[in-house]
């Protein structure tokens, strides 16, 4: 009897109960981290859209020595695809309204971020 090796049933059940409690606490935190990551990814796509506006304006300024008007910032000139997000631009003088929307069938399908920025050169 002294040389018996292994765990008793009570020890195994105790470990399973502890694992269950730890899992019950970790799962909700995991899902909230996922939502936070989606929001940050949408914000990052929105920042890319703002960078595209600034880059397009700077290129036009270098070519023509004047800043382009708001209507010259088209989705065609700026591009709308950022990988998992689609960017949309709307100009209402003197501001741009930008929206980054997650593409369907991606990990960020329900993520959206909205922002504004002043037209460059003003």
N, C-alpha and C positions, 0 to 999 in steps of 0.2 A: 504494500500500500504506500510506502514512503517514496517509491520510485515512480509514481504515477505522474505523467506530464500532460499538459493541456490546460484548457480553461473550463471552469464550471459554467453551467447554464446561467447562473445569476450574473457572473462576470460578463458574459457575452451580451445578455439582455441590457445590462447597465451601459455598456459601450454603445449599443444600438440606440438607446434612449438619449444618450449624450449627443450622438451624431444627428438624431432627429431634431433635437432642440437647436443645435447649431445651424442645421439646414433651414429650419423655420425662420431663423433670424437673418440668414444670408440671402435667401431668394428675393424678398422684397427690395433689399438694397441693390441687388443685381439689376432688377428691372428699372429702378429709378436711375441707375447709372446709364443704362441703355437710352432712356429718354433724354437725359442730359447730353449724351454724346450726339444724339440726333439733332438737338437744338444747336449745339455748337457747330456741327457740320453744316447746317443750314445757314448759320451766321457767317461761316467761312465762305460759303458760296456767294452770299450777299456781298461780302468784302471783295471777292473776286470781280463781281459786277461793277462795283465802285472803281476798282483799279482799271477795268476795261474802259470806263468812261474817261478817267483821267488820262490814260494812255492815248486813246483816240483823239482827245482834245489837244494833247501835247504834240502828237504827230501832225495834226492839221495846222497847229500854230507854227511848227517848224517849216512846213511846206508853203504856207500862205502868209505868214507874219500876222495873222489875226486868229482869234479864238472862234471856233465854229458856233453857229447859233444852235439852239436846242433841237430844232427839227433835223439837223444833220447827224444827230446821234441816233441812228436807227438800229433796230435789232440785227439787221444784216451786217452793218458795219461793226457792231460790238460783239455779235455772236450770242447765242442763247444757251448753248450746251456746255455744262461744266462737269460732265461725268454723270454723277447720280442726281444732279439738279438741273432744272430748266430756269433760266433767268428771263424775266420780263421787265421791260423798261417803259415808263410813261413820263412824258415831259409836260410839266405845267409851270410855266415861267415863274421864277428862275430855278425851280427845283426838279430833280428827277425823283420819281417814286419807283423803287426797285422791289421785286418780289422774287425770292428763290423758292421753288417748289420741288419737292422730291419726286423723282420719276416713279411710275408704277412698277411693281415687281422688283424693287430694290429694298435694301435694309432701311432706307430713309423715306419710304413711300409716303408717310403721313407728316413729314417734317416740312414746315414753311417758316420763312423769315421775311419780314417786310422792313424796309428802311428808306430813308430819303437822303439826298445830298444836293448841295448847291452846284449849279452848272459851273464848270471851270472857266476862268477868265473874267468872272464878274467881281 
